[in-house]
Amino acid sequence: MRENAGGLVEIHAAVFLFGFAGLFGKWIALPALIIVFGRVVFASIYLLSAVLLLRLPLRLERKIDYFYTGFLGVILALHWFSFFRSIQISTVAIGLLTYSTFPIFATFLEPAFFRHRLRFSNVLLALVTFGGVVLVLPSFELGDSITRGALWGVVSGASFALLSILNRKMVKRYPSLKLALYQDAAAALLLIPVFFKIGPQIQVYDIMLLALLGIVFTGVAHALFIKGLVGVRAHSAGVIACLEPVYGILFAYFFLRETPTVRVLAGGAVILGAAFIATIRSHDVRGADENKRE
C-alpha cells in the first residue's frame, strides 16, 4: 500500500486534536461522569449527522450486534471517565502518560482473543512500562492525588486496549463512523440516569466547552482519523498516535501552565518508548500472521 500525503496530514491533524481533549478535564468544573456524558451526547449528534450525510444505513445487520455495540459503549464510558478522572485529580501529563500504557495491555489481551503466542519480549516491554509508571509516581500512598491519578490513567489505558481489540471484529462488518455513533449513543443512554442523579449545575460556558469537546475534539477528530486510514497504513497511524501525549503535555504547558517534573518526563519517556515499540511490534506480528494465512 502506497501512502498518500493527504492521508498522513489527516492522521496528524486528528492526533493533534486528540491532544487537546485532556485539557477539558481542567477547563470544565464538572464531575468526570458529566463531562463524559456531554462529550458523548455532542459526539453522537455530530456522528449521526455525518452518517446521514454519507447516506450510510443506520440499521445493523444482526440483532446481537446491537447488544455488542452497547457493551462497547459501556467500555467507552469507563475509558473516558477514568481518563478525565485521572486528569482532574492529578495533571494532564500524568493522565496522558499513564493512559499511554494501552499498547502494553493490548499485547497481553491479543493472545487471549486472537490466539496469538505471547512473546517474552512483550513481557519485558510490560515490565519496562511498569518501571516507567513507578518512576512517574511520587509515592505509593493512595492518599497522594498524583498516585490516584496515575492509577486511574492506567485503568483508562487498559479499558481503551480492550475497546480497541473488541472493535477489531466489528470494523470488518461496519464502517467506523457507524460503530462510533452506536458506541457513543450507548454511552450517552447509559449516563442519562447518572446525569439526573448528580443533578449538576451547568452554566452556558460549560455547555459551550462540552459541545466543542464532543464535536471538534471527538467527532471531527475521529472522522479525520478514519478518513486518513484509507490512504495510510495502520502501522503508520499507530506510530503517529503515539504523539498524542506529547501534544497534550505541550498544550497543558502553554494553556494551563502545567510544568511536568524531570521525574515525570523521565517516566513518560520510558512509557512512550515502550508503547512505541509495542505498537510497531504489534503491527509486525499481525502482518506476519496475515501473511501466513494467505
TIZA-746261 format. One record per atom (N, C-alpha, C): x, y, z. Coordinates in steps of 0.02 Angstrom, whole numbers, padded with zeros to 5 digits, always signed. Atoms other than C-alpha are relative to their C-alpha. Layout:
<drenpas>
XYZ/...
</drenpas>
This chain:
<drenpas>
+00042-00060+00000/+00000+00000+00000/+00044+00062+00000/-00038-00063+00004/+00072+00168-00053/-00038+00054+00038/+00033-00050-00042/+00035+00303+00075/-00003+00067-00037/+00005-00066+00032/-00031+00471+00014/+00008+00055+00052/-00016-00056-00045/+00018+00639+00087/-00062+00027+00034/+00062-00025-00029/-00163+00692+00114/-00022-00042+00060/+00019+00045-00055/-00198+00540+00223/+00044+00011+00061/-00046-00013-00055/-00043+00573+00329/-00017+00066+00035/+00019-00065-00029/-00096+00755+00354/-00063-00008+00042/+00063+00011-00038/-00270+00697+00410/+00013-00037+00065/-00016+00037-00061/-00197+00573+00534/+00035+00046+00051/-00035-00047-00044/-00079+00704+00605/-00048+00052+00029/+00049-00049-00023/-00221+00831+00616/-00046-00030+00054/+00043+00034-00049/-00331+00705+00708/+00035-00009+00067/-00039+00011-00062/-00195+00662+00835/+00013+00067+00035/-00009-00067-00027/-00161+00849+00858/-00063+00021+00038/+00063-00016-00034/-00346+00874+00901/-00011-00043+00062/+00007+00044-00058/-00348+00722+01016/+00041+00025+00059/-00044-00025-00052/-00205+00802+01111/-00031+00055+00043/+00034-00053-00037/-00320+00945+01163/-00051-00027+00051/+00056+00025-00039/-00452+00832+01242/+00013+00000+00075/-00015+00003-00071/-00363+00812+01408/-00008+00066+00036/+00005-00066-00031/-00365+00999+01440/-00070+00015+00025/+00069-00014-00020/-00554+00997+01454/-00015-00028+00070/+00007+00025-00069/-00536+00895+01614/+00016+00053+00051/-00017-00057-00044/-00462+01053+01690/-00044+00060-00012/+00040-00058+00018/-00565+01182+01597/-00072-00004+00024/+00071+00009-00018/-00736+01109+01639/-00006-00020+00073/+00006+00013-00072/-00777+01119+01825/-00062-00042+00015/+00056+00046-00010/-00897+00971+01823/+00028-00069+00016/-00023+00069-00012/-00885+00789+01883/+00018-00035-00065/-00025+00035+00060/-00794+00673+01762/-00056-00034-00038/+00055+00035+00033/-00953+00573+01727/-00043+00049-00041/+00040-00050+00036/-01044+00732+01674/+00037+00024-00062/-00040-00019+00058/-00901+00782+01560/-00006-00054-00054/+00006+00056+00048/-00909+00610+01479/-00069+00000-00032/+00069-00002+00027/-01099+00625+01461/-00006+00054-00053/+00003-00055+00049/-01085+00794+01374/+00040-00016-00062/-00043+00018+00057/-00945+00729+01263/-00036-00049-00046/+00030+00050+00043/-01040+00577+01201/-00066+00024-00031/+00062-00028+00028/-01204+00673+01177/+00016+00041-00062/-00016-00043+00058/-01125+00804+01064/+00036-00039-00054/-00033+00042+00051/-01015+00674+00978/-00051-00041-00038/+00052+00039+00033/-01170+00570+00942/-00038+00041-00050/+00036-00045+00046/-01258+00719+00864/+00041+00011-00064/-00044-00011+00058/-01108+00753+00752/+00004-00063-00043/-00008+00063+00036/-01084+00570+00705/-00064-00020-00037/+00064+00015+00033/-01270+00547+00667/-00007+00043-00063/+00003-00044+00059/-01262+00698+00550/+00046-00025-00055/-00048+00025+00049/-01107+00625+00465/-00025-00063-00034/+00026+00063+00027/-01187+00454+00443/-00058+00013-00049/+00056-00017+00044/-01346+00530+00369/+00024+00036-00063/-00027-00036+00057/-01246+00646+00257/+00033-00047-00050/-00033+00049+00043/-01147+00499+00190/-00048-00054-00025/+00053+00047+00019/-01310+00402+00170/+00018-00072+00017/-00015+00067-00023/-01246+00254+00269/-00063-00028+00033/+00059+00029-00033/-01383+00133+00326/+00009+00000+00076/-00005-00005-00072/-01422+00158+00509/-00007-00069+00035/+00013+00065-00032/-01480-00020+00546/+00061-00044-00001/-00053+00050-00003/-01360-00155+00600/-00025-00066-00030/+00019+00061+00037/-01359-00323+00511/-00031-00053+00045/+00023+00053-00044/-01387-00435+00662/-00024+00031+00066/+00026-00025-00064/-01487-00411+00823/+00053-00001+00054/-00051+00007-00051/-01340-00471+00927/+00050+00058-00003/-00047-00056+00007/-01237-00326+00858/-00021+00061+00040/+00024-00056-00041/-01348-00201+00950/+00023-00009+00072/-00023+00013-00068/-01304-00284+01115/+00076+00008+00004/-00073-00003+00001/-01121-00296+01066/+00024+00072-00001/-00020-00071+00003/-01105-00112+01018/-00020+00036+00065/+00020-00029-00064/-01200-00068+01177/+00052-00014+00054/-00052+00019-00048/-01072-00163+01280/+00064+00039-00012/-00059-00040+00016/-00932-00073+01188/-00009+00073+00023/+00015-00067-00025/-01019+00090+01234/+00013+00006+00075/-00014+00001-00072/-01007+00042+01418/+00075+00005+00013/-00073-00003-00007/-00819+00012+01399/+00026+00069-00019/-00020-00067+00021/-00803+00178+01307/-00012+00051+00057/+00016-00045-00055/-00889+00268+01451/+00050-00008+00058/-00049+00013-00052/-00772+00184+01576/+00068+00030-00019/-00064-00026+00023/-00621+00232+01471/+00003+00076+00008/-00002-00072-00004/-00666+00415+01459/-00009+00026+00071/+00007-00021-00070/-00723+00427+01641/+00067-00005+00036/-00064+00009-00035/-00558+00356+01705/+00053+00048-00027/-00047-00048+00031/-00462+00469+01583/-00009+00069+00031/+00012-00067-00027/-00544+00630+01642/+00009+00002+00076/-00009+00003-00073/-00544+00574+01824/+00075+00004+00017/-00072-00002-00010/-00357+00545+01812/+00027+00071-00005/-00025-00069+00011/-00326+00720+01744/-00026+00048+00053/+00029-00046-00049/-00443+00805+01867/+00036-00003+00067/-00031+00006-00067/-00356+00736+02022/+00076+00002-00002/-00073-00005+00005/-00178+00744+01954/+00017+00056-00049/-00017-00049+00051/-00112+00831+01798/-00014-00030-00070/+00010+00023+00068/-00136+00821+01610/+00056-00048-00020/-00057+00043+00017/+00038+00746+01592/-00007-00069+00030/+00009+00065-00033/+00004+00607+01719/-00055-00040-00034/+00056+00034+00032/-00164+00566+01640/+00018-00028-00068/-00017+00021+00068/-00097+00558+01463/+00054-00053-00002/-00055+00048+00001/+00063+00465+01502/-00021-00069+00026/+00022+00065-00026/-00019+00329+01607/-00052-00031-00045/+00047+00026+00051/-00159+00312+01478/+00039-00032-00058/-00040+00025+00055/-00020+00281+01351/+00028-00069+00011/-00019+00070-00011/+00010+00111+01430/-00043-00048-00040/+00048+00045+00032/-00132+00043+01322/+00032-00049-00050/-00028+00051+00045/-00019-00039+01189/+00027-00061+00037/-00026+00056-00040/+00058-00146+01327/-00057-00046+00020/+00058+00041-00017/-00114-00204+01386/-00024-00038-00062/+00022+00032+00062/-00157-00241+01205/+00042-00062-00017/-00043+00056+00016/-00006-00355+01185/-00016-00061+00043/+00019+00056-00042/-00070-00462+01329/-00071-00024-00014/+00069+00019+00015/-00253-00459+01278/-00006-00034-00068/+00004+00030+00067/-00223-00503+01095/+00008-00075-00001/-00005+00073+00000/-00161-00680+01130/-00063-00036+00025/+00061+00030-00028/-00319-00714+01231/-00058+00002-00049/+00056-00008+00046/-00437-00651+01096/+00014-00028-00070/-00016+00020+00068/-00345-00698+00937/+00049-00058-00005/-00043+00060-00003/-00240-00847+00993/+00070+00012-00028/-00070-00014+00016/-00075-00761+00961/+00044-00027+00056/-00048+00024-00050/+00078-00826+01051/+00027+00060+00039/-00028-00053-00042/+00131-00719+01199/+00076-00006-00001/-00072+00000+00008/+00312-00672+01170/+00034+00028+00063/-00039-00023-00058/+00445-00647+01303/+00015+00074-00005/-00016-00071+00010/+00488-00478+01226/-00058+00045+00022/+00058-00039-00022/+00310-00419+01262/-00003+00004+00076/-00002+00000-00073/+00326-00470+01444/+00053+00049+00024/-00055-00046-00018/+00491-00374+01451/-00022+00072-00009/+00026-00067+00011/+00407-00220+01375/-00049+00021+00054/+00048-00015-00053/+00269-00231+01505/+00037+00018+00065/-00039-00015-00060/+00399-00233+01645/+00033+00068-00005/-00030-00066+00011/+00486-00082+01569/-00052+00055+00010/+00054-00049-00008/+00320+00010+01558/-00019+00009+00073/+00016-00003-00072/+00281-00034+01739/+00053+00042+00036/-00053-00040-00029/+00450+00040+01783/-00010+00074-00014/+00014-00070+00017/+00402+00200+01692/-00055+00029+00042/+00056-00023-00042/+00238+00212+01788/+00024+00011+00072/-00028-00007-00068/+00331+00185+01953/+00041+00063+00005/-00042-00060+00000/+00452+00323+01905/-00043+00063+00002/+00045-00058+00001/+00306+00442+01875/-00031+00013+00068/+00033-00007-00064/+00231+00408+02047/+00044+00034+00052/-00039-00032-00053/+00287+00524+02188/+00005-00043+00062/+00001+00045-00058/+00241+00391+02318/-00047-00057-00016/+00046+00057+00008/+00146+00228+02339/-00059+00006+00047/+00056-00014-00045/+00019+00308+02455/-00062+00020-00040/+00061-00016+00036/-00160+00309+02391/-00029+00068+00021/+00022-00066-00022/-00185+00469+02489/+00029+00055-00044/-00031-00049+00045/-00075+00556+02361/-00042+00005-00064/+00044-00008+00058/-00182+00630+02221/+00034-00019-00065/-00037+00018+00061/-00045+00604+02090/+00000-00076-00009/+00000+00074+00002/-00036+00418+02133/-00069-00025-00022/+00067+00020+00019/-00225+00401+02122/-00014+00017-00073/+00010-00021+00069/-00225+00497+01959/+00035-00048-00048/-00037+00047+00043/-00093+00380+01886/-00036-00067-00004/+00037+00064+00001/-00195+00227+01936/-00062+00005-00044/+00058-00010+00044/-00350+00298+01852/+00023+00003-00073/-00027-00003+00068/-00242+00333+01699/+00015-00070-00027/-00014+00070+00020/-00187+00150+01694/-00066-00036-00015/+00066+00029+00014/-00371+00098+01705/-00025+00024-00068/+00019-00028+00065/-00404+00215+01557/+00036-00036-00057/-00038+00036+00051/-00264+00131+01458/-00023-00071-00010/+00022+00070+00005/-00323-00045+01499/-00068-00005-00034/+00066+00002+00031/-00504-00007+01452/+00002+00019-00073/-00007-00018+00071/-00450+00076+01289/+00028-00058-00040/-00028+00058+00034/-00346-00076+01244/-00054-00053-00012/+00054+00048+00008/-00496-00190+01275/-00049+00023-00053/+00047-00028+00049/-00609-00074+01174/+00028-00008-00071/-00031+00004+00067/-00487-00072+01027/-00001-00071-00026/-00003+00070+00021/-00470-00261+01023/-00070-00026-00017/+00068+00022+00014/-00658-00293+01033/-00028+00033-00063/+00024-00036+00060/-00688-00162+00898/+00028-00031-00064/-00032+00026+00060/-00572-00254+00778/-00045-00049-00037/+00046+00048+00032/-00704-00387+00746/-00057+00037-00035/+00057-00036+00027/-00841-00259+00715/+00018+00043-00060/-00020-00046+00053/-00742-00144+00600/+00003-00036-00068/+00001+00038+00063/-00736-00284+00471/-00071-00004-00029/+00070+00006+00021/-00926-00282+00463/-00034+00067-00013/+00034-00065+00005/-00972-00098+00483/+00051+00057-00009/-00044-00059+00005/-00899+00074+00437/+00016+00027+00071/-00022-00023-00066/-00801+00150+00582/-00044+00057+00028/+00043-00055-00022/-00910+00307+00588/-00066-00027+00030/+00062+00030-00024/-01064+00199+00611/+00010-00034+00068/-00016+00032-00064/-00982+00099+00750/+00009+00053+00055/-00011-00053-00049/-00926+00259+00837/-00067+00030+00021/+00066-00028-00016/-01105+00326+00827/-00037-00045+00050/+00036+00046-00044/-01181+00171+00908/+00032-00003+00070/-00034+00004-00065/-01049+00165+01045/-00008+00064+00040/+00010-00064-00035/-01062+00350+01087/-00072+00007+00024/+00070-00004-00018/-01251+00340+01086/-00016-00046+00059/+00010+00048-00055/-01247+00186+01200/+00027+00029+00065/-00029-00031-00060/-01132+00278+01321/-00044+00057+00025/+00045-00055-00020/-01250+00429+01319/-00062-00027+00036/+00059+00029-00032/-01401+00320+01359/+00016-00027+00069/-00021+00028-00064/-01305+00234+01498/+00007+00054+00053/-00016-00054-00048/-01260+00401+01579/-00058+00047+00014/+00058-00043-00013/-01432+00483+01571/-00023-00005+00074/+00019+00004-00071/-01483+00414+01744/+00052+00032+00046/-00054-00029-00040/-01313+00468+01813/-00006+00076-00001/+00007-00073+00006/-01341+00644+01748/-00054+00027+00047/+00056-00023-00042/-01509+00660+01837/+00014-00014+00074/-00017+00016-00069/-01440+00577+01994/+00046+00053+00029/-00047-00051-00024/-01297+00702+02009/-00032+00069-00001/+00034-00065+00005/-01403+00849+01952/+00048+00058-00001/-00051-00053+00000/-01256+00961+01906/-00028+00068-00019/+00017-00068+00018/-01269+01149+01896/+00044+00020-00060/-00038-00012+00061/-01216+01178+01716/-00012+00070-00026/+00003-00067+00027/-01177+01351+01651/+00005-00002-00077/-00004-00005+00074/-01187+01409+01469/+00072-00012-00023/-00071+00009+00016/-00997+01414+01469/+00019-00074-00003/-00014+00072-00002/-00991+01229+01516/-00029-00035-00061/+00032+00031+00058/-01112+01183+01377/+00041+00015-00063/-00041-00018+00058/-01005+01276+01250/+00064-00042-00003/-00061+00041-00002/-00848+01184+01307/-00015-00073-00015/+00019+00070+00012/-00937+01015+01306/-00016-00010-00075/+00015+00005+00072/-01001+01050+01129/+00064+00000-00040/-00065-00003+00035/-00825+01096+01074/+00037-00066+00008/-00033+00064-00013/-00755+00938+01155/-00032-00056-00040/+00035+00055+00034/-00889+00825+01082/+00001+00004-00075/+00004-00007+00073/-00898+00896+00907/+00068+00004-00033/-00064-00011+00033/-00724+00959+00863/+00053-00051+00021/-00055+00041-00025/-00607+00860+00976/-00018-00074+00009/+00019+00071+00000/-00706+00698+00967/-00026-00020-00069/+00031+00019+00064/-00820+00689+00815/+00043+00015-00061/-00042-00020+00058/-00713+00787+00690/+00066-00037+00001/-00064+00034-00006/-00552+00710+00756/-00005-00073-00021/+00009+00070+00020/-00619+00533+00738/-00012-00006-00075/+00015+00001+00072/-00686+00571+00564/+00064+00009-00041/-00064-00012+00034/-00516+00638+00510/+00045-00062+00004/-00042+00059-00011/-00426+00488+00584/-00023-00058-00044/+00028+00054+00040/-00542+00364+00499/+00010+00012-00074/-00010-00017+00070/-00533+00456+00333/+00073-00008-00021/-00071+00006+00015/-00344+00461+00343/+00023-00072-00007/-00019+00071+00003/-00335+00272+00368/-00009-00030-00069/+00011+00026+00068/-00397+00249+00189/+00065+00001-00039/-00061-00006+00040/-00230+00307+00121/+00064-00008+00040/-00058+00007-00043/-00113+00268+00267/-00001-00069+00033/-00005+00065-00033/-00051+00104+00339/-00019+00006+00074/+00018+00000-00071/-00121+00059+00510/+00063+00005+00043/-00064-00004-00035/+00061+00039+00565/+00021+00073+00009/-00020-00070-00002/+00100+00221+00521/-00047+00040+00045/+00049-00036-00041/-00061+00283+00602/+00012-00013+00074/-00014+00017-00069/-00018+00191+00763/+00060+00036+00027/-00060-00036-00021/+00154+00269+00770/-00015+00075+00009/+00019-00071-00006/+00082+00444+00738/-00041+00012+00063/+00043-00006-00058/-00046+00414+00876/+00040+00005+00065/-00043-00005-00059/+00099+00399+01000/+00018+00072+00016/-00014-00071-00011/+00118+00588+00980/-00053+00034+00043/+00054-00031-00037/-00047+00621+01070/+00021+00027+00069/-00020-00027-00065/+00027+00634+01246/+00052+00055-00006/-00050-00053+00010/+00171+00740+01178/-00037+00066-00013/+00040-00060+00013/+00046+00865+01106/-00036+00023+00063/+00039-00017-00059/-00060+00857+01263/+00042+00034+00054/-00044-00030-00051/+00087+00896+01379/+00021+00070-00021/-00017-00066+00025/+00139+01042+01269/-00058+00049+00007/+00059-00043-00006/-00039+01110+01265/-00012+00018+00073/+00010-00014-00072/-00052+01093+01455/+00050+00052+00025/-00051-00049-00020/+00109+01192+01473/-00020+00071-00023/+00016-00066+00028/+00051+01335+01360/-00067+00027+00025/+00067-00024-00017/-00133+01343+01410/-00016-00005+00075/+00014+00009-00071/-00131+01283+01592/+00059+00016+00044/-00062-00012-00037/+00047+01324+01642/+00020-00059+00044/-00021+00061-00035/+00072+01144+01699/+00070-00019-00025/-00069+00019+00018/+00258+01105+01702/+00016-00067+00031/-00016+00066-00028/+00297+00919+01721/+00070-00001+00030/-00065+00006-00032/+00441+00874+01837/+00047-00042-00043/-00049+00041+00037/+00601+00794+01773/-00017-00074+00009/+00018+00069-00014/+00544+00632+01855/-00058-00023-00044/+00057+00017+00043/+00378+00635+01762/+00021-00006-00073/-00023+00003+00070/+00465+00672+01597/+00042-00063-00012/-00041+00061+00007/+00589+00529+01627/-00045-00062-00003/+00047+00057+00000/+00449+00407+01670/-00041-00001-00063/+00039-00005+00061/+00349+00471+01523/+00039-00024-00061/-00042+00022+00056/+00495+00441+01405/+00004-00076-00002/-00002+00073-00004/+00506+00261+01466/-00066-00030-00024/+00066+00025+00019/+00318+00233+01446/-00012+00008-00075/+00012-00012+00071/+00308+00313+01274/+00047-00041-00044/-00047+00042+00038/+00464+00221+01215/-00024-00071-00005/+00026+00068+00000/+00391+00054+01267/-00064-00005-00041/+00062+00000+00039/+00222+00100+01192/+00014+00002-00075/-00020-00007+00070/+00306+00149+01028/+00025-00068-00027/-00026+00066+00021/+00399-00017+01018/-00055-00051-00003/+00056+00047-00001/+00243-00115+01066/-00046+00010-00060/+00042-00016+00057/+00144-00026+00930/+00030-00028-00064/-00033+00025+00060/+00272-00069+00797/-00001-00076-00002/-00002+00074-00003/+00289-00250+00855/-00069-00029-00012/+00068+00025+00008/+00100-00271+00862/-00019-00004-00073/+00017-00001+00071/+00079-00222+00680/+00043-00049-00040/-00044+00048+00035/+00229-00326+00626/-00024-00071+00010/+00024+00068-00015/+00162-00482+00713/-00066-00013-00036/+00065+00008+00033/-00013-00452+00644/+00009-00011-00075/-00013+00007+00071/+00055-00431+00469/+00029-00068-00016/-00028+00066+00012/+00156-00591+00484/-00053-00054+00004/+00054+00049-00006/+00004-00687+00543/-00046+00000-00060/+00043-00005+00060/-00099-00621+00397/+00034-00031-00061/-00036+00030+00056/+00038-00673+00275/-00001-00076+00004/+00003+00072-00008/+00038-00848+00348/-00067-00027-00023/+00067+00024+00019/-00150-00862+00322/-00008+00002-00075/+00004-00004+00072/-00128-00807+00143/+00037-00057-00034/
</drenpas>
